[in-house]
Amino acid sequence: MGIVEEEVLEALDHVRARSDFLMAGGAGSGKTHSMESFIREVYAENPQSSIVCITYTNVAVNEIRNRLAIPGLQVFTIHEFLWELIRRFQKNIRQALTNLVNNSVIRTSLDLPVGTDFWEHPIRYKEWLSLEECHVSHAEVLLIARSLFEDCPLLAKILGDLYDYLLVDEYQDTPVDVLEILLEVLPKPAHRSLRVGFFGDGEQAIHEGGKSRDVVKRALDNQRIKLITKRHNRRNPAAVMRLIGNLRTDGLIQVQAVDVDAPNYGKEGTARFIYTNDKPLDISALRGLPYCSSWDFTSSEHTKLLYLGKSAIARENSFPRLMEIYSKDRAVEYAKTIDKALGKIGVSVDRDMTFGEVIGANTDIAAPTRSQQRAFDDDPDLLSRAYGYTFRDLVTTSVNSDRLLGTKKVSELDDRDRGEKRDPLINHLMAIQFIRAQYSQGSFNSIIRSMSVRVTSIEDRVRLAQNLDWLSTAGGKPVGEVVDYADSSGLVIRRDAVQDFQKRHPYRCARVFEVPFDEVAALYSYVEDFSPFSTQHGVKGSEWDNVFVSLDNGGWNMYNYDKLLGAPDSDGSVESRSRMMLYVTCSRAKENLIVYAHAPSPGALRQAREWFGDENVLPVG
């Protein structure tokens, strides 16, 4: 089985001594590898051991299952694990849910109080909350589970009867309620047979905002768990390690791996801070920088460009009009503003009137906001076009980028339905672009399987080739023209959901249909992870040779990189979140790192020189 790491041996010693443990380490220290090694050693000692591993994301679940194909090992997301544990106890769930609703812990429009008999059917775990339909979602599962553990001590015994070991991957992303169950509600380790192990890095707590670290610190202070520290870094070159060492606040000093098999053995690498003062840096300018000449910008395999805001990605990745339509349609926003204002004064309007008629009949009801008026000034036709559509259409149209982007693919092991959040129109456009992408790769069988019409003759194949030739060169044509052609040719016909969406939201469809189809191709490339662009939130656990990090706050008030650089020692929540996010993104680099800021303050530049070194802080443009 090879040499076992001393940290894994230490963990094994702790569990033999009836103690729980925390294995903590910085980025690239191989925490997941150590967890896998621990699992293998446990099974080697006792093949009958029952182990469950819980982690934050579906992707992480799939990765662990893929790397550890061990019969008997169970791997769940945190919410799946809790629901699997409690779902059988419907009477207790109803009582807990009743208490949470009546005490307004779970907010609802139901008439209170409710009784346990309000729920006529078994409570189900779904993606959304609907108390009337007996559905609870992620947040409610956590609250119900905590309530059951606190009120029903037998549940802890049931957990111990089911498993010998419970391992928590990426503990810093684990919801606080779950950590408190494991570290404060469960009996102390000496009084139970279940052993609990935690793996992670408190400096990467970008989802729980550091709250998880406080719970773990309490457990360490009162000796509830034993700390094991991994100090070696096997991913980052020396230049990147020096930088991320400056970003840590817990005193951990990582050292570069000393074994020749480590990916970063002997690597110096580069870590640069670049900035512009006049014109912001765009992707074309980045490509032209001399120290990016070896970067591969054509795919996401070796290079990653990380932005905090999705709008910046849309701009750089060439689907800005689609993003504007879905996330910042000021006409839709203004209609919703008017609808809200009418509701406040108790005025009811016929929503089948046009938007223009509603405004005409209710002059001065609500002025556009500053951003709305600016959009109308920049594009005078935006508001006038919207006037001709029904008020119902405008106020029921979503202003949410998730309806455009869906769920971005982050790994080959990401098997989620990335279209679950998108509206039917965008899913239809993705289906058309899928055909175009398959055709460019020569995957004719895949195309034929995805089509609605059958190909049964040579003539059908000739006609199909002609239709695909047209579609492949249609990138510059309006979306509406491509949709019509794909439908009439049978390549991708309009399903009922798409037709219904067009009837209910003709305004949104009209705007999308004017956009060049090239933007759909760029959107497809982004969500399927064929492009090098990604949000900073979605990269933890991944690594690339070359990493570019933009310090544009992207409209988020939860982050402020200039403030972080100006006051790096501040313990403010904004600075703390910004620091942890910067740590996570910078530590993805295996070879070269570039951190970019536009118009940084003098204080920010001084701090950048201290962190990166004077010779690595460079103006561009």
C-alpha positions in Angstrom: 0.0 0.0 0.0 3.0 2.3 0.1 4.2 4.7 2.8 1.4 6.2 4.9 1.7 9.9 5.6 2.5 10.7 9.2 -0.6 12.9 9.4 -2.8 9.9 8.5 -1.0 7.8 11.1 -1.7 10.5 13.6 -5.4 10.5 12.7 -5.5 6.8 13.1 -3.9 7.1 16.6 -6.6 9.6 17.6 -9.5 7.4 16.6 -8.0 4.4 18.3 -7.8 6.6 21.4 -11.6 7.4 21.0 -10.9 11.0 19.9 -12.2 13.0 17.0 -9.8 15.0 14.9 -9.4 17.9 12.5 -6.8 17.6 9.7 -6.1 21.2 8.6 -3.8 22.3 5.8 -3.4 25.1 3.3 -4.1 25.0 -0.4 -2.4 22.2 -2.3 -1.5 20.3 0.8 -3.3 17.1 -0.3 -6.1 17.1 2.3 -8.4 15.1 0.1 -5.6 12.6 -0.6 -5.1 12.2 3.1 -8.8 11.6 3.7 -8.7 8.9 1.0 -5.6 7.3 2.6 -7.2 7.4 6.0 -10.3 5.6 4.6 -8.1 2.9 2.9 -6.2 2.3 6.2 -9.4 2.0 8.2 -10.7 -0.6 5.7 -7.4 -2.4 5.7 -7.6 -2.8 9.5 -11.3 -3.8 9.4 -13.0 -4.4 6.1 -16.4 -4.4 7.9 -16.0 -0.8 8.9 -18.9 1.5 8.0 -17.8 4.9 6.8 -19.8 7.8 5.5 -18.2 10.9 3.9 -20.2 14.2 3.6 -19.1 17.2 1.5 -20.5 20.5 0.2 -21.1 20.0 -3.5 -22.4 17.3 -5.9 -19.2 17.6 -7.8 -17.1 16.8 -4.8 -19.3 13.8 -4.1 -18.7 12.5 -7.6 -15.0 13.1 -7.3 -14.7 11.2 -4.1 -16.8 8.3 -5.5 -14.7 8.2 -8.6 -11.4 8.2 -6.7 -12.5 5.7 -4.0 -14.5 2.9 -5.5 -14.7 1.0 -2.2 -17.8 -1.2 -1.5 -19.5 0.0 1.6 -18.2 3.6 1.5 -21.1 6.0 1.4 -20.7 9.6 0.1 -23.4 12.3 0.3 -23.8 16.0 0.1 -24.4 17.4 3.5 -28.1 17.9 2.9 -28.6 14.5 1.3 -26.9 12.9 4.3 -29.1 14.6 6.9 -32.3 13.9 5.0 -31.4 10.3 4.5 -30.8 10.1 8.3 -34.1 11.7 9.4 -36.6 11.2 6.6 -38.1 8.0 8.2 -39.1 9.9 11.3 -42.1 11.7 9.8 -43.9 12.3 13.1 -40.8 14.0 14.6 -40.2 16.0 11.4 -43.8 17.3 11.5 -43.4 18.3 15.1 -40.1 20.1 14.5 -41.5 21.8 11.3 -44.5 23.0 13.3 -42.4 24.5 16.0 -40.1 26.2 13.5 -43.0 27.7 11.6 -44.9 28.8 14.7 -41.8 30.4 16.1 -41.1 32.2 12.8 -37.8 30.5 12.4 -39.1 29.4 9.0 -41.0 32.4 7.7 -44.3 31.8 5.8 -47.5 33.5 4.8 -49.6 30.8 6.4 -52.1 31.7 9.1 -50.3 30.9 12.4 -50.3 28.9 14.5 -50.4 25.7 12.5 -50.7 22.2 14.0 -48.9 19.0 13.1 -52.0 17.9 11.2 -51.5 20.7 8.7 -49.3 18.4 6.7 -51.5 15.6 5.3 -48.8 13.9 3.3 -45.2 12.9 4.1 -42.7 15.7 4.2 -40.4 15.6 1.1 -37.0 17.2 0.5 -37.0 19.2 -2.8 -35.1 22.1 -4.4 -37.7 24.5 -3.3 -39.8 25.3 -0.2 -43.6 24.7 -0.4 -45.2 24.1 3.0 -48.6 23.7 1.4 -47.2 20.9 -0.8 -45.3 19.3 2.1 -41.9 20.2 0.5 -38.9 21.5 2.4 -35.6 22.7 0.8 -31.9 22.9 1.8 -32.3 25.5 4.6 -35.2 23.8 6.3 -33.5 20.4 6.3 -30.7 21.9 8.3 -33.1 23.4 10.8 -35.2 20.3 11.2 -32.2 18.1 11.6 -30.7 20.3 14.3 -34.0 20.4 16.1 -34.3 16.6 16.0 -30.8 16.1 17.3 -31.4 18.5 20.2 -34.8 17.1 21.1 -34.3 13.4 20.4 -31.1 12.0 21.9 -31.9 8.7 20.4 -31.0 10.1 16.9 -27.4 10.3 17.9 -27.4 6.7 18.9 -29.1 5.8 15.6 -26.3 7.7 13.8 -23.7 5.7 15.8 -25.4 2.4 15.0 -25.3 3.2 11.3 -21.7 4.3 11.0 -18.3 3.8 12.6 -16.8 6.8 11.0 -18.2 10.1 9.8 -15.8 12.2 7.7 -16.5 15.8 6.8 -14.7 17.1 3.7 -14.1 20.8 3.4 -15.3 21.5 6.9 -15.0 25.3 6.4 -17.9 25.1 3.9 -20.1 23.0 6.1 -23.2 24.9 7.4 -22.8 26.1 11.0 -25.9 24.1 12.1 -24.2 20.9 11.0 -20.9 21.7 12.7 -22.7 22.5 15.9 -24.6 19.2 15.7 -21.4 17.3 15.4 -19.2 19.3 17.8 -21.7 20.5 20.4 -24.9 18.5 20.3 -23.6 15.0 19.9 -22.2 13.3 23.1 -18.5 13.9 23.7 -16.2 11.5 21.8 -15.5 9.3 24.8 -19.2 8.6 25.3 -20.0 7.3 21.8 -18.6 4.7 19.4 -18.9 7.0 16.3 -15.6 8.7 15.3 -15.8 12.0 13.5 -13.0 13.4 11.3 -12.8 16.9 9.8 -10.7 17.9 6.8 -10.3 21.4 5.4 -8.8 24.9 5.6 -10.3 27.7 7.6 -8.7 30.2 5.4 -10.9 29.1 2.5 -14.3 29.6 4.1 -15.8 31.5 1.2 -19.2 30.0 1.6 -19.9 30.3 5.3 -18.0 33.5 5.7 -15.8 32.3 8.6 -18.6 31.3 10.9 -17.6 27.7 10.6 -14.1 28.5 11.8 -15.5 29.9 15.1 -17.4 26.7 15.8 -14.3 24.6 15.1 -12.1 26.9 17.2 -14.4 26.4 20.2 -14.1 22.7 19.8 -10.3 22.9 19.6 -10.1 25.1 22.6 -12.2 22.7 24.8 -10.3 19.7 23.5 -13.4 18.3 21.7 -11.2 17.5 18.7 -7.5 17.0 18.1 -5.7 19.2 15.6 -3.4 17.6 12.9 -1.6 20.1 10.6 -0.4 19.5 7.1 2.3 22.0 6.2 3.6 20.8 2.8 2.2 22.4 -0.4 2.4 20.1 -3.5 0.7 22.4 -6.0 2.0 26.0 -6.0 5.4 27.1 -7.2 7.6 29.1 -4.8 6.5 32.6 -6.1 2.8 31.8 -5.5 3.5 30.2 -2.1 5.2 33.4 -0.9 2.1 35.4 -1.9 -0.5 33.2 -0.4 1.6 32.9 2.7 1.0 36.7 3.1 -2.7 36.2 2.8 -3.1 33.7 5.7 -4.0 35.0 9.1 -3.7 31.7 11.2 0.0 31.6 11.4 0.4 28.5 9.2 3.6 28.6 7.1 3.5 26.2 4.2 6.7 24.7 2.8 7.2 23.5 -0.7 7.0 19.8 -1.2 10.4 18.1 -0.9 9.8 14.8 -2.7 10.7 14.7 -6.4 7.3 13.3 -7.4 5.4 16.4 -6.2 4.0 18.5 -9.1 5.6 21.7 -7.7 9.0 20.2 -6.8 11.7 22.8 -7.4 9.4 25.2 -9.3 9.9 28.9 -8.8 7.0 30.0 -11.0 5.7 33.6 -11.3 3.3 35.8 -9.3 2.7 39.3 -10.8 0.4 42.2 -9.9 -0.5 44.3 -12.9 -2.7 47.4 -13.1 -4.1 50.0 -15.5 -4.9 53.6 -14.8 -6.8 54.8 -17.8 -8.5 52.1 -19.9 -9.4 48.8 -18.2 -7.6 45.7 -19.4 -9.6 43.5 -21.7 -8.9 39.9 -22.9 -7.3 41.0 -26.1 -4.8 43.2 -24.2 -4.1 40.4 -21.8 -3.2 38.1 -24.6 -0.7 40.6 -25.9 1.3 40.9 -22.7 4.8 39.4 -23.1 4.6 37.3 -20.0 1.3 35.7 -21.3 2.8 34.6 -24.6 2.9 30.9 -23.6 -0.6 30.9 -22.1 -3.3 28.9 -23.9 -6.4 31.0 -24.0 -8.4 28.7 -26.2 -9.6 26.3 -23.6 -10.0 25.8 -19.8 -7.6 23.0 -19.5 -4.4 25.0 -18.8 -5.5 28.6 -18.3 -8.3 30.1 -16.1 -9.5 33.7 -16.1 -11.3 34.4 -12.8 -13.8 37.3 -12.3 -16.0 38.0 -9.3 -19.0 39.2 -11.4 -20.8 37.4 -14.1 -21.3 40.6 -16.1 -17.6 40.9 -16.5 -17.4 37.4 -17.8 -20.3 38.1 -20.2 -18.4 41.1 -21.5 -15.1 39.4 -21.9 -16.6 36.2 -23.2 -18.7 37.9 -25.8 -22.3 37.6 -24.7 -22.9 41.0 -23.1 -26.3 41.7 -24.8 -27.8 38.5 -23.5 -26.5 39.2 -20.0 -27.9 42.7 -20.1 -31.3 41.4 -21.3 -31.5 38.9 -18.5 -29.8 40.7 -15.6 -30.3 44.4 -16.2 -33.4 44.9 -18.4 -34.3 48.4 -17.2 -37.7 48.5 -18.9 -38.7 45.3 -17.0 -37.3 46.7 -13.8 -39.2 50.0 -14.3 -42.5 48.0 -15.0 -42.0 46.2 -11.7 -41.3 49.5 -10.0 -44.6 50.9 -11.2 -46.5 47.7 -10.3 -45.1 47.9 -6.8 -46.0 51.6 -6.5 -49.5 50.9 -7.7 -49.9 48.2 -5.1 -48.8 50.4 -2.3 -51.6 52.9 -3.0 -54.1 50.2 -3.6 -54.6 50.9 -7.3 -55.5 47.9 -9.5 -54.9 47.9 -13.2 -55.8 45.6 -16.0 -52.5 43.8 -16.6 -53.6 43.0 -20.2 -53.3 46.7 -21.0 -50.0 47.6 -22.7 -47.2 48.9 -20.6 -47.6 52.3 -22.4 -51.3 52.4 -21.5 -50.6 51.7 -17.9 -48.0 54.5 -17.7 -50.4 56.9 -19.6 -53.2 56.2 -17.2 -51.0 56.6 -14.1 -48.6 59.4 -14.9 -46.1 60.3 -12.3 -46.8 57.2 -10.3 -43.1 56.3 -10.0 -40.1 57.9 -11.7 -37.3 55.7 -13.1 -34.4 55.0 -10.8 -31.1 56.6 -11.8 -29.8 53.5 -13.4 -33.0 53.0 -15.3 -33.1 56.5 -16.6 -29.5 56.3 -17.7 -30.3 53.1 -19.7 -33.3 54.9 -21.3 -31.1 57.9 -22.2 -28.4 55.6 -23.7 -31.0 53.6 -25.7 -34.1 55.7 -26.3 -35.8 52.8 -28.1 -35.6 50.5 -25.0 -38.6 52.0 -23.2 -40.6 52.8 -26.3 -40.3 49.2 -27.5 -41.5 48.0 -24.2 -44.6 50.2 -24.3 -46.2 48.0 -26.9 -46.2 44.8 -24.8 -48.7 43.9 -22.1 -48.1 45.1 -18.5 -48.5 41.4 -17.5 -45.7 40.4 -19.8 -43.3 43.0 -18.4 -44.0 42.5 -14.7 -43.8 38.6 -14.9 -40.5 38.6 -16.8 -37.6 37.5 -14.6 -34.5 39.8 -14.1 -32.1 37.1 -13.0 -29.0 35.9 -14.7 -29.6 32.3 -13.5 -32.4 32.2 -16.1 -29.7 32.7 -18.7 -26.7 30.9 -17.3 -28.2 28.0 -15.5 -25.6 26.0 -13.6 -22.0 26.3 -15.0 -20.1 23.1 -15.5 -17.0 23.0 -13.2 -15.6 19.6 -13.7 -15.9 16.5 -15.9 -17.4 14.9 -12.9 -20.2 17.5 -12.8 -23.3 15.6 -13.8 -25.9 18.1 -12.8 -28.6 19.4 -15.1 -27.1 22.7 -16.0 -30.3 23.8 -17.7 -32.5 23.4 -14.6 -32.5 27.1 -13.8 -32.6 28.5 -17.4 -35.8 29.5 -19.1 -37.2 27.4 -21.9 -36.0 29.8 -24.6 -32.4 29.7 -23.5 -32.5 25.9 -23.1 -33.8 25.8 -26.7 -30.9 28.0 -27.9 -28.5 25.7 -26.1 -29.9 22.7 -27.9 -29.3 24.5 -31.3 -25.8 25.4 -30.3 -25.2 21.8 -29.2 -26.0 20.7 -32.8 -23.6 23.4 -34.2 -20.8 22.2 -31.8 -21.3 18.6 -32.6 -21.3 19.4 -36.4 -18.0 21.2 -36.0 -16.5 18.1 -34.4 -18.0 15.8 -37.0 -20.2 14.0 -34.5 -23.0 13.1 -37.0 -24.4 10.2 -35.0 -24.8 12.4 -32.0 -26.6 15.0 -34.1 -29.0 12.4 -35.5 -29.8 11.0 -32.0 -30.7 14.5 -30.8 -32.9 15.4 -33.7 -36.7 15.2 -33.7 -37.0 14.0 -37.3 -35.8 10.6 -38.6 -33.1 10.2 -41.3 -33.9 7.1 -43.4 -32.6 7.8 -46.8 -29.6 9.2 -48.8 -31.8 12.2 -49.7 -32.5 12.8 -46.0 -28.7 12.8 -45.3 -28.0 15.2 -48.2 -30.7 17.6 -46.9 -29.4 17.2 -43.4 -25.9 18.1 -44.5 -27.2 21.2 -46.3 -29.2 22.3 -43.3 -26.2 21.8 -41.0 -23.9 23.7 -43.4 -26.3 26.7 -43.1 -26.5 26.4 -39.4 -22.7 26.2 -39.0 -22.3 29.6 -40.7 -25.2 31.3 -39.0 -23.3 32.8 -36.1 -23.7 36.4 -37.3 -27.4 36.0 -38.0 -30.1 37.1 -35.5 -31.2 34.5 -33.0 -34.7 34.7 -34.3 -33.7 33.7 -37.8 -31.6 30.8 -36.6 -34.5 29.6 -34.4 -36.9 29.7 -37.3 -34.5 27.8 -39.6 -33.7 25.1 -37.0 -37.5 24.6 -36.4 -38.5 24.6 -40.1 -35.7 22.2 -41.1 -36.4 19.8 -38.2 -33.0 20.2 -36.7 -34.4 21.5 -33.4 -38.1 22.0 -33.4 -39.9 24.3 -30.9 -41.3 22.2 -28.1 -44.5 23.1 -26.3 -42.5 24.7 -23.4 -40.8 27.1 -25.9 -44.0 28.0 -27.7 -45.7 28.7 -24.3 -42.8 30.8 -23.2 -43.0 32.9 -26.5 -46.7 33.4 -25.9 -46.3 34.5 -22.3 -43.1 36.6 -22.8 -43.1 38.1 -26.3 -41.1 41.1 -25.1 -38.2 39.0 -23.7 -38.2 36.8 -26.9 -38.2 39.8 -29.2 -35.2 41.2 -27.5 -33.3 37.9 -27.5 -34.2 37.3 -31.2 -32.4 40.5 -32.2 -29.0 39.3 -30.7 -26.4 37.7 -33.0 -26.3 34.0 -32.5 -22.6 34.2 -31.9 -23.5 35.3 -28.4 -25.4 32.1 -27.8 -22.2 30.2 -29.0 -20.1 32.1 -26.5 -22.7 31.5 -23.7 -22.6 27.7 -24.5 -18.8 27.7 -24.4 -18.9 29.3 -21.0 -21.5 27.2 -19.2 -20.0 24.0 -20.6 -16.6 25.0 -19.4 -15.0 25.1 -22.9 -13.8 28.7 -22.4 -11.2 29.7 -19.8 -13.6 32.1 -18.0 -15.0 31.3 -14.6 -16.4 33.0 -11.5 -14.1 33.1 -8.5 -16.7 31.3 -6.4 -16.6 28.2 -8.5 -13.0 27.2 -8.6 -12.1 25.8 -5.2 -10.5 22.4 -5.4 -9.4 23.0 -9.0 -6.0 24.0 -10.4 -4.5 25.3 -13.6 -1.0 26.1 -15.0 -1.9 29.8 -15.6 -4.4 31.8 -13.5 -5.5 35.4 -14.0 -7.5 37.0 -11.2 -9.4 40.2 -11.7 -9.9 42.4 -8.6 -13.0 44.1 -10.0 -15.6 43.8 -7.3 -18.2 43.1 -10.0 -20.9 45.1 -8.2 -20.7 43.0 -5.0 -20.9 45.0 -1.8 -19.7 41.9 0.1 -16.3 42.2 -1.4 -13.9 45.1 -1.8 -10.4 44.2 -3.0 -9.1 47.8 -2.9 -10.2 48.1 0.7 -8.5 44.8 1.5 -5.2 46.0 0.0 -5.5 49.3 1.7 -6.2 47.7 5.1 -5.0 44.1 5.0 -5.0 43.7 8.8 -8.6 44.7 9.2 -10.9 42.1 10.7 -14.0 43.6 9.0 -16.3 41.1 7.3 -15.8 42.6 3.8 -12.1 42.6 4.1 -12.1 39.0 5.6 -14.3 37.7 2.7 -12.2 39.5 0.2 -9.0 38.1 1.6 -10.2 34.5 1.7 -11.5 34.8 -1.8 -8.1 36.2 -3.0 -6.4 33.3 -1.2 -8.6 30.7 -2.9 -8.2 32.1 -6.4 -4.4 32.8 -6.2 -3.7 29.3 -4.8 -5.1 27.7 -7.9 -2.0 28.5 -9.9 0.5 25.7 -10.7 2.9 27.8 -12.8 2.0 31.4 -13.3 -0.3 33.9 -11.5 -1.4 37.3 -12.6 -3.6 39.5 -10.3 -5.0 42.5 -12.0 -6.6 45.8 -10.7 -7.8 48.8 -12.5 -7.0 52.2 -11.0 -5.8 50.9 -7.6 -5.3 53.4 -4.8 -1.8 54.4 -3.7 -2.3 52.4 -0.5 -3.3 49.3 -2.6 -0.2 49.6 -4.7 2.0 49.9 -1.6 0.5 46.7 -0.2 0.8 44.9 -3.6 4.5 45.7 -3.7 4.9 44.3 -0.2 3.0 41.1 -1.1 4.3 40.5 -4.6 7.7 42.3 -4.5 8.5 45.6 -6.2 9.8 43.9 -9.4 6.5 42.1 -9.8 4.1 45.1 -9.6 3.8 46.4 -13.2 1.7 49.0 -14.9 0.2 48.0 -18.3 -1.5 49.8 -21.1 
